[in-house]
Amino acid sequence: MKENLRKRAIEVLDANFQEGGFTIPSKGLYPFQWKWDSGFIAIGFAHYDVEKAKTEIHSLLDAQWENGFIPHIVFHSDNDSYFPGPDFHQSELHPLSSKKYRSTGMTQPPVTGFVLQEMYRIAEDKEDMLAFIKEHIDRVYDNHVYFYGNRDPYNEGLVYIYHNWESGTDNSPVWDDIWSTMNPPEYTFERRDTTHVDASQRPTKREYDHYLYLIDIAKEYNYDDARIAELSPFLVQDPLFNAMLIKSNEALMELYRIIGGNEDKIKVLNLWQIKSIENFNTKLFDDELGAYIHFDLRNNKPIRFVSSSSFSPLFANIPDPERAVILVKTMMERFGGDDKYLCASFDPTNERFNPKKYWRGPVWINMNWVLYYGLKNYRFNEIAERVKQDSIALIERDGFFEYFDCRKDSGESQRTGYGGNNFSWSAALLLDLLKD
């Protein structure tokens, strides 16, 4: 069974790899290159086609802006099947944007640092992979310089996101209270996602009005970070985003040590790391909830919900052992019932939970992969194994979907895999889980 799954995963990835040297997340629904998708996809490719893994990361970094910024979507080709496309985003408004590629003016969780480390771990030919890393690592470092230089207005070592899409958890209930502080105009546009996927599984039209409005505000200031920090109604310190940055800091330090001769960069990364972890623990941990939470910088208040993002700090070794125990207890009490697959993307005990709707409750394989390795970091091996086996079971049952109903018995006869089918990171990360 596992060999058959592995074969099918490889077929999905190879089918989604494009002539231009990048991989789309899913045919029809997502026709371009996404930043954090590409990182997870490269990990999958590293297990059976190292050249494709390297090409994936190279093509992503090729679209990096002159200020170190890496966009969340790179529009390698003209394709009108996705909205909002390059004509709406207008990345060219920023003076340092890529002249070679059109893109969005927002980013996504900074996974590329630890992805390079994973590629090195997986590679059989370490020398060949190290040569690739040597050639590309400074670009990833420059991306971190961008974050700490432009997205940390209070010098806390915690960077902000100005758009929910930057979080990767697009329509999470975490953002609902921010939407209630805004009243964007009604946009007229043609949704493309709902031609591929049942609209009940996707964000609403009114949610899209908020998303487009935030982009328009950023465009009004030519994607200038200082102006966005000053004026955007959405300004959040996100635990998942910052945990990925901290994990990637650690990975870059380790890779630079292997390469040698990069003491200055290691020193800078280490200074960021100390400050980031300290403030992450003091500012983003909620003792009452027993979990890490988001912080709304614009309205200067914590956003007190538990989501799968709350547990991502385990992956980056952020909590001390005592806090890790509290965190895992919270996860198992709220998310870990015998009637559920681990791990729902939003708190199943909360009234905003929706097991079928995008980031409002379904299980995502990329978050399970992060959680699996995070739990293993702290030797919660039994729970880690459950996360792994639940991930495999969902894919075995439904196929390589984008997200899955977390309920073991949903009372519905049809499959409970939702969103895009033959989804690249579900296939890529399954390959890694099967290997581990």
C-alpha positions as CSV (number, residue, x, y, z in Angstrom):
1,M,0.0,0.0,0.0
2,K,2.8,2.4,0.9
3,E,4.7,1.8,-2.3
4,N,1.5,2.4,-4.3
5,L,0.9,5.7,-2.4
6,R,4.5,6.7,-3.0
7,K,4.2,6.0,-6.7
8,R,0.9,8.1,-6.9
9,A,2.6,11.0,-5.0
10,I,5.4,11.1,-7.5
11,E,2.9,11.1,-10.4
12,V,1.1,14.1,-8.9
13,L,4.3,16.1,-8.5
14,D,5.7,15.2,-11.9
15,A,2.3,16.2,-13.5
16,N,2.3,19.6,-11.7
17,F,5.9,20.4,-12.7
18,Q,5.9,23.0,-15.4
19,E,8.2,23.6,-18.4
20,G,9.4,26.9,-16.9
21,G,11.0,25.0,-14.0
22,F,8.4,25.5,-11.2
23,T,5.5,23.5,-9.8
24,I,1.9,24.6,-9.6
25,P,0.0,23.6,-6.4
26,S,-2.9,22.2,-8.3
27,K,-4.1,22.2,-11.9
28,G,-6.9,24.7,-12.7
29,L,-7.2,26.2,-9.2
30,Y,-3.6,27.5,-8.7
31,P,-1.8,27.9,-12.0
32,F,1.3,29.8,-10.8
33,Q,4.2,29.3,-8.3
34,W,3.5,29.9,-4.6
35,K,6.3,30.7,-2.2
36,W,5.7,28.3,0.7
37,D,4.2,25.6,-1.6
38,S,7.5,25.6,-3.5
39,G,9.5,25.0,-0.4
40,F,7.5,22.0,0.7
41,I,7.4,20.7,-2.9
42,A,11.2,20.8,-3.1
43,I,11.4,18.6,0.0
44,G,9.3,16.0,-1.8
45,F,11.3,16.2,-5.0
46,A,14.6,15.8,-3.0
47,H,13.5,12.2,-2.3
48,Y,13.5,11.1,-5.9
49,D,14.6,13.9,-8.3
50,V,17.2,16.2,-6.8
51,E,17.5,18.3,-10.0
52,K,13.8,19.2,-9.9
53,A,14.1,20.1,-6.2
54,K,17.0,22.5,-7.0
55,T,15.2,23.9,-10.0
56,E,12.1,24.6,-7.8
57,I,14.1,26.7,-5.3
58,H,16.2,28.4,-8.0
59,S,13.1,29.6,-9.9
60,L,11.6,30.9,-6.7
61,L,14.7,32.8,-5.7
62,D,15.1,34.1,-9.3
63,A,12.0,36.2,-8.7
64,Q,13.4,37.8,-5.5
65,W,13.2,41.6,-5.4
66,E,16.3,43.8,-5.0
67,N,15.4,44.5,-1.3
68,G,15.4,40.8,-0.4
69,F,11.6,40.4,-0.5
70,I,10.3,37.1,-2.0
71,P,6.7,37.4,-3.3
72,H,4.0,34.9,-2.4
73,I,3.0,34.3,-6.1
74,V,5.3,34.4,-9.1
75,F,3.4,34.9,-12.3
76,H,5.7,32.9,-14.7
77,S,3.1,32.9,-17.4
78,D,-0.1,34.6,-18.6
79,N,-3.1,32.7,-17.3
80,D,-6.5,34.3,-16.7
81,S,-7.9,31.3,-14.7
82,Y,-6.8,32.8,-11.4
83,F,-8.0,36.0,-9.7
84,P,-6.5,38.4,-8.6
85,G,-3.8,38.1,-11.2
86,P,-0.7,40.3,-12.0
87,D,-2.8,43.2,-13.4
88,F,-4.5,43.6,-10.1
89,H,-1.4,43.2,-7.9
90,Q,0.8,45.5,-10.0
91,S,4.1,44.5,-8.3
92,E,5.9,47.0,-10.6
93,L,4.7,49.8,-8.4
94,H,7.5,49.0,-6.0
95,P,10.8,50.5,-7.3
96,L,12.8,47.4,-6.2
97,S,10.5,44.7,-7.5
98,S,11.7,42.1,-9.9
99,K,12.1,43.3,-13.5
100,K,12.1,39.8,-14.8
101,Y,8.8,38.5,-13.3
102,R,5.5,40.0,-12.3
103,S,4.3,38.9,-8.9
104,T,2.2,39.8,-5.9
105,G,3.4,42.5,-3.5
106,M,2.9,40.3,-0.4
107,T,4.9,37.3,0.9
108,Q,4.3,34.0,2.7
109,P,5.8,32.1,5.7
110,P,9.6,32.1,5.2
111,V,10.2,28.4,4.9
112,T,13.1,28.5,2.4
113,G,15.9,28.5,5.0
114,F,14.8,25.2,6.6
115,V,13.9,23.8,3.2
116,L,17.6,24.1,2.1
117,Q,18.5,22.3,5.3
118,E,16.0,19.5,4.6
119,M,17.3,19.2,1.0
120,Y,20.8,18.7,2.5
121,R,19.5,16.1,5.0
122,I,17.7,14.1,2.3
123,A,20.4,14.4,-0.5
124,E,22.6,11.4,-1.0
125,D,25.2,13.5,-2.8
126,K,26.0,15.9,0.0
127,E,28.8,17.7,-1.9
128,D,26.5,18.4,-4.9
129,M,23.7,19.7,-2.6
130,L,26.2,21.8,-0.6
131,A,27.4,23.4,-3.9
132,F,23.8,24.3,-4.7
133,I,23.2,25.7,-1.2
134,K,26.4,27.8,-1.3
135,E,25.1,29.4,-4.5
136,H,21.7,30.3,-3.1
137,I,21.9,30.7,0.7
138,D,22.9,34.4,0.7
139,R,19.6,35.1,-1.1
140,V,17.7,33.4,1.7
141,Y,19.7,35.4,4.2
142,D,18.8,38.6,2.3
143,N,15.2,37.6,2.7
144,H,15.6,37.5,6.5
145,V,17.5,40.8,6.4
146,Y,14.4,42.2,4.6
147,F,12.1,40.9,7.3
148,Y,14.0,42.2,10.3
149,G,14.8,45.5,8.6
150,N,11.3,46.2,7.2
151,R,8.7,44.2,9.1
152,D,9.7,44.7,12.7
153,P,8.6,48.3,13.6
154,Y,9.2,48.0,17.3
155,N,12.5,46.1,17.1
156,E,11.0,43.1,18.9
157,G,12.3,40.3,16.7
158,L,8.7,39.6,15.7
159,V,7.8,40.5,12.1
160,Y,4.3,41.6,11.0
161,I,2.1,40.5,8.1
162,Y,-0.1,43.1,6.5
163,H,-2.5,40.7,4.7
164,N,-4.1,37.4,5.7
165,W,-2.7,35.7,2.6
166,E,0.8,36.3,4.0
167,S,0.0,34.1,6.9
168,G,-0.7,31.1,4.7
169,T,-3.9,30.5,6.7
170,D,-6.0,32.6,4.4
171,N,-9.6,32.7,5.8
172,S,-8.9,31.5,9.4
173,P,-11.5,32.6,12.0
174,V,-8.6,34.3,13.7
175,W,-9.1,37.2,11.3
176,D,-12.8,37.7,11.7
177,D,-12.6,40.3,14.4
178,I,-10.2,42.4,12.3
179,W,-12.7,42.3,9.4
180,S,-15.3,43.7,11.8
181,T,-13.1,46.8,12.2
182,M,-13.1,47.4,8.4
183,N,-15.7,48.4,5.9
184,P,-14.2,47.9,2.4
185,P,-16.1,48.8,-0.8
186,E,-18.0,46.1,-2.7
187,Y,-15.7,45.0,-5.5
188,T,-17.0,43.8,-8.8
189,F,-15.0,40.8,-10.0
190,E,-15.3,37.3,-11.3
191,R,-14.3,34.6,-8.9
192,R,-12.2,31.9,-10.5
193,D,-11.7,29.6,-7.6
194,T,-15.4,28.7,-7.3
195,T,-15.4,27.4,-10.8
196,H,-13.1,24.6,-9.6
197,V,-14.2,24.1,-6.0
198,D,-17.6,24.1,-4.2
199,A,-18.2,27.7,-3.0
200,S,-19.1,26.4,0.4
201,Q,-15.5,25.3,0.9
202,R,-14.0,28.7,0.0
203,P,-13.9,32.2,1.5
204,T,-17.0,34.3,0.9
205,K,-17.4,37.2,-1.6
206,R,-17.4,39.6,1.3
207,E,-14.2,38.2,2.7
208,Y,-12.7,38.7,-0.8
209,D,-13.7,42.4,-0.6
210,H,-11.5,42.7,2.5
211,Y,-8.6,40.9,0.8
212,L,-8.7,43.1,-2.3
213,Y,-9.0,46.3,-0.2
214,L,-5.8,45.5,1.7
215,I,-4.0,45.0,-1.6
216,D,-5.4,48.3,-2.8
217,I,-4.1,50.1,0.3
218,A,-0.6,48.6,-0.2
219,K,-0.7,49.6,-3.9
220,E,-1.7,53.2,-3.0
221,Y,1.7,53.4,-1.2
222,N,3.6,51.5,-3.8
223,Y,4.1,48.6,-1.4
224,D,6.2,50.7,0.9
225,D,6.5,48.7,4.2
226,A,6.9,51.8,6.4
227,R,3.6,53.3,5.1
228,I,1.9,49.9,5.3
229,A,3.0,49.6,8.9
230,E,1.6,53.0,9.6
231,L,-1.7,52.8,7.8
232,S,-2.8,49.2,7.0
233,P,-5.9,48.2,9.0
234,F,-4.5,44.6,9.1
235,L,-1.1,44.4,10.9
236,V,-0.5,41.2,12.8
237,Q,2.3,39.2,14.4
238,D,1.5,35.7,13.4
239,P,3.0,32.7,15.4
240,L,3.2,30.4,12.4
241,F,4.9,33.0,10.2
242,N,7.4,34.0,13.0
243,A,8.0,30.3,13.9
244,M,9.0,29.6,10.3
245,L,11.3,32.5,10.3
246,I,12.9,31.3,13.6
247,K,13.3,27.8,12.3
248,S,14.9,29.1,9.1
249,N,17.3,31.3,11.1
250,E,18.5,28.2,12.9
251,A,18.8,26.3,9.6
252,L,20.8,29.1,8.0
253,M,23.2,29.3,11.0
254,E,23.8,25.5,10.8
255,L,24.3,25.6,7.0
256,Y,26.7,28.5,7.2
257,R,28.7,26.6,9.8
258,I,29.0,23.6,7.4
259,I,30.0,25.9,4.5
260,G,32.5,27.9,6.8
261,G,33.7,31.4,6.7
262,N,30.4,33.2,7.4
263,E,30.9,34.2,11.0
264,D,29.5,37.7,10.6
265,K,26.2,36.4,9.1
266,I,26.0,33.7,11.8
267,K,26.5,36.4,14.5
268,V,23.7,38.5,13.0
269,L,21.3,35.5,12.7
270,N,22.1,34.6,16.3
271,L,21.3,38.1,17.6
272,W,17.9,38.0,15.7
273,Q,17.3,34.5,17.1
274,I,17.8,35.4,20.7
275,K,15.5,38.4,20.6
276,S,12.9,36.6,18.5
277,I,12.5,33.6,20.7
278,E,12.5,35.7,23.9
279,N,9.8,38.0,22.7
280,F,7.8,35.2,21.0
281,N,7.5,33.5,24.4
282,T,6.7,36.6,26.4
283,K,4.3,38.2,23.9
284,L,2.6,35.4,22.0
285,F,2.1,32.8,24.7
286,D,-1.3,32.9,26.4
287,D,-1.1,31.2,29.8
288,E,-4.9,30.9,30.2
289,L,-5.4,29.2,26.8
290,G,-2.1,27.2,27.1
291,A,-1.2,28.1,23.6
292,Y,0.6,30.6,21.3
293,I,-1.7,33.2,19.8
294,H,-1.6,36.0,17.2
295,F,-1.1,39.7,18.2
296,D,-3.1,42.5,16.4
297,L,-0.5,45.3,16.2
298,R,-3.0,47.7,14.6
299,N,-5.4,47.5,17.5
300,N,-2.7,46.6,20.1
301,K,-4.3,43.5,21.5
302,P,-3.9,39.7,21.5
303,I,-6.2,37.6,19.2
304,R,-7.2,34.9,21.6
305,F,-7.9,31.8,19.5
306,V,-6.2,28.4,19.3
307,S,-5.4,27.2,15.8
308,S,-2.9,24.8,14.2
309,S,-0.6,27.8,14.0
310,S,-0.5,27.8,17.8
311,F,1.5,24.6,17.8
312,S,4.0,25.4,15.1
313,P,6.5,26.8,17.6
314,L,7.3,23.2,18.5
315,F,8.8,22.8,15.1
316,A,11.2,25.8,15.7
317,N,12.2,24.7,19.3
318,I,10.7,27.9,20.7
319,P,8.9,26.7,23.9
320,D,11.0,25.3,26.8
321,P,10.1,21.7,27.8
322,E,7.6,22.7,30.4
323,R,5.7,25.0,28.1
324,A,5.8,22.3,25.4
325,V,4.0,20.0,27.7
326,I,1.3,22.6,28.3
327,L,1.0,23.2,24.5
328,V,0.6,19.5,23.7
329,K,-2.0,19.1,26.5
330,T,-4.0,22.0,25.0
331,M,-3.8,20.4,21.5
332,M,-4.9,17.0,22.7
333,E,-7.8,18.3,24.8
334,R,-9.2,20.6,22.1
335,F,-8.1,18.9,18.9
336,G,-7.3,15.3,19.8
337,G,-10.6,13.5,20.4
338,D,-10.8,9.8,19.2
339,D,-13.5,11.0,16.8
340,K,-11.1,13.3,15.0
341,Y,-8.0,13.2,12.8
342,L,-5.1,15.3,14.0
343,C,-4.8,18.2,13.5
344,A,-7.7,20.5,12.6
345,S,-6.6,23.9,11.4
346,F,-8.9,25.7,13.9
347,D,-10.1,24.8,17.4
348,P,-12.9,22.2,17.1
349,T,-14.4,23.4,20.4
350,N,-14.9,26.9,19.2
351,E,-18.2,28.1,17.6
352,R,-16.4,29.4,14.6
353,F,-15.0,26.0,13.7
354,N,-16.1,24.7,10.3
355,P,-14.6,21.2,9.3
356,K,-15.2,21.7,5.6
357,K,-14.2,25.3,4.9
358,Y,-10.6,26.0,3.9
359,W,-8.6,27.3,7.0
360,R,-11.6,27.3,9.3
361,G,-11.2,23.7,10.5
362,P,-10.0,21.1,7.9
363,V,-6.7,19.2,8.3
364,W,-3.8,20.4,6.1
365,I,-0.9,18.0,5.3
366,N,1.7,20.8,5.5
367,M,0.7,21.8,9.0
368,N,0.6,18.1,10.0
369,W,4.2,17.8,8.6
370,V,5.3,20.8,10.7
371,L,3.5,19.4,13.8
372,Y,5.0,15.9,13.3
373,Y,8.6,17.1,13.3
374,G,7.8,19.6,16.1
375,L,6.3,16.8,18.4
376,K,9.4,14.6,17.6
377,N,11.7,17.5,18.7
378,Y,10.2,17.3,22.2
379,R,10.0,13.5,22.2
380,F,6.2,13.3,22.0
381,N,6.8,10.3,19.7
382,E,3.4,8.6,20.2
383,I,1.4,11.7,19.3
384,A,3.8,12.5,16.4
385,E,3.1,9.0,15.1
386,R,-0.6,9.6,15.3
387,V,-0.3,12.8,13.3
388,K,1.7,10.9,10.7
389,Q,-0.7,7.9,10.5
390,D,-3.7,10.3,10.4
391,S,-2.1,12.1,7.5
392,I,-1.5,8.9,5.6
393,A,-5.0,7.6,6.4
394,L,-6.7,10.7,5.0
395,I,-4.7,10.5,1.7
396,E,-5.2,6.8,1.4
397,R,-9.0,7.3,1.9
398,D,-9.6,10.4,-0.2
399,G,-6.5,11.0,-2.5
400,F,-4.0,13.9,-2.6
401,F,-6.4,16.8,-1.7
402,E,-5.6,20.3,-0.5
403,Y,-7.4,19.8,2.8
404,F,-9.5,17.2,4.7
405,D,-12.5,17.1,7.1
406,C,-11.0,16.3,10.5
407,R,-14.1,14.3,11.6
408,K,-13.7,10.5,11.4
409,D,-17.4,10.2,10.9
410,S,-18.8,13.3,9.3
411,G,-22.2,11.7,8.7
412,E,-21.7,12.2,5.0
413,S,-21.3,9.4,2.5
414,Q,-19.0,11.3,0.0
415,R,-15.3,11.8,0.3
416,T,-14.1,14.4,2.8
417,G,-11.0,15.6,0.9
418,Y,-11.7,19.2,-0.2
419,G,-10.2,22.0,-2.3
420,G,-7.8,21.2,-5.1
421,N,-7.2,17.6,-6.0
422,N,-3.7,16.2,-6.9
423,F,-2.3,18.8,-4.6
424,S,1.5,19.2,-4.8
425,W,2.5,19.7,-1.2
426,S,0.2,16.9,0.0
427,A,2.0,14.6,-2.3
428,A,5.5,16.0,-1.6
429,L,5.2,15.9,2.2
430,L,3.6,12.4,2.1
431,L,6.8,11.3,0.4
432,D,8.8,12.7,3.3
433,L,6.6,11.2,5.9
434,L,6.8,7.8,4.3
435,K,10.6,8.0,4.2
436,D,11.0,9.1,7.9
